[in-house]
Structures are given as structure tokens and as C-alpha cells.
Amino acid sequence: MMALILGLVIFFGVHSVRIISDDFRTRQIERVGVNTWRGMHAAVSLVGFVLIVVGYGVARGAPQVVWVPPAWTAHLAALLTIPAFILIAASFVPGTRIRNKFGHPMVLGVKVWALAHLIANGMLADILLFGTFLIWAIVDYASARSRDRKAGTVYSVGPVSRDVFAVVAGLVAWVVFALWLHRWLIGVAPLQVAAAGG
């Protein structure tokens, strides 16, 4: 469990620098250059991520039950991850109405994804992992939108085909992940869990 906690502290610590002190981040980028800053950010993030993966895997091997989610939460989680995947896909497509409306669809998608997993999992490690992701995403999204308002940022809108592409890409990614990748990476088939719970 300590590896998981340490990983969460490192990963979200480095991802919260802009929330805590955007001026500090700006000064460091000016001092070392944007590429060096990104490299350091990526390296520290990777260390945190590896610790999270290892720590979560160890914790799942000796689960500590906090609460037992009702069966219907598996269905709700499966449904909630659909807009989460669409939002995340939209973050890679410039000029969508989704980005124009929400500003930071990646962070919003993480928020929805974390909420979906938090309501459907009752182990201590799950609550720590998904709860931390949810809290961070809520704070980061509010911070990012505040920066947008202060800067008067408006996200441009392109042809509707970009939104269609984002939605289709998100749905395809959701299907691939739900049917195959989730089981391969995590060891759980979410749609089978939902079907069994129903």
C-alpha cells in the first residue's frame, strides 16, 4: 500500500505544480526551457505511475474491503465510461465543439472515469486510487477553467466532422478497452462483471 500512496503523491504532485503555483512553473520553463521541463515532468510522472501500478497490483493481491458496491453500480460505471472515452478522444482533436464547450475535455474525461470506477469498487486500494484521481481532476479542471476565464481563452470551432470523429474514436476505444484491453491489463472484464451483476 505504501508504494501506491508514494506513487500517487509523486504522480499528482508533479501534475499539480500548475494548480499550486503557475508562476513557479512559468519561471522554471523560462529557466531550463520548455523541452527540458517537459522531459523532467515526464520522467517524474513515469516514476510515480510505475509505483502506482506496482502498488495497486500488490494491494489487489491482499484486498481490504471498505464497502461492497451494489450490483447496479457495475452497469452505471460501464455507461459512465462511454462519455469519459469520448471526452478524452476529443482532447486530441482540435476544433471540436466539445473542446469549445468544456475547454479541457481530457481532465473532464478523467473526472468521469474516476467517478465511474469509484462508485463500482469498494476496496481500500480502489478508493485511494480512483478517489485521488477524482479529487485531482475536480481541482485541476476548476483551475484550468479559471485560467481560461482570466486569459479570455476561447477555443476555436471547426467543421462538425471533427466532433463526429472524436465521438466515433471514443466509442471505438471504449469498445476495444471494455471487451479486450481492460481484461488484459487489469484482469477484469467490465462488461462481464456488469452482466453478472444484472
C-alpha positions, 0 to 999 in steps of 0.5 A: 500500500505504501508504494501506491500512496508514494506513487500517487503523491509523486504522480499528482504532485508533479501534475499539480505544480500548475494548480499550486503555483503557475508562476513557479512553473512559468519561471522554471520553463523560462529557466531550463526551457520548455523541452527540458521541463517537459522531459523532467515532468515526464520522467517524474510522472513515469516514476510515480505511475510505475509505483502506482501500478506496482502498488495497486497490483500488490494491494489487489493481491491482499484486498481490504474491503471498505464497502461492497458496491451494489450490483447496479453500480457495475452497469452505471460505471460501464455507461459512465465510461462511454462519455469519459472515452469520448471526452478524452478522444476529443482532447486530441482533436482540435476544433471540436465543439466539445473542446469549445464547450468544456475547454479541457475535455481530457481532465473532464474525461478523467473526472468521469472515469474516476467517478465511474470506477469509484462508485463500482469498487469498494476496496481500500486500494480502489478508493485511494486510487480512483478517489485521488484521481477524482479529487485531482481532476475536480481541482485541476479542471476548476483551475484550468477553467479559471485560467481560461476565464482570466486569459479570455481563452476561447477555443476555436470551432471547426467543421462538425466532422471533427466532433463526429470523429472524436465521438466515433474514436471514443466509442471505438476505444471504449469498445476495444478497452471494455471487451479486450484491453481492460481484461488484459491489463487489469484482469477484469472484464467490465462488461462481464462483471456488469452482466453478472451483476444484472 
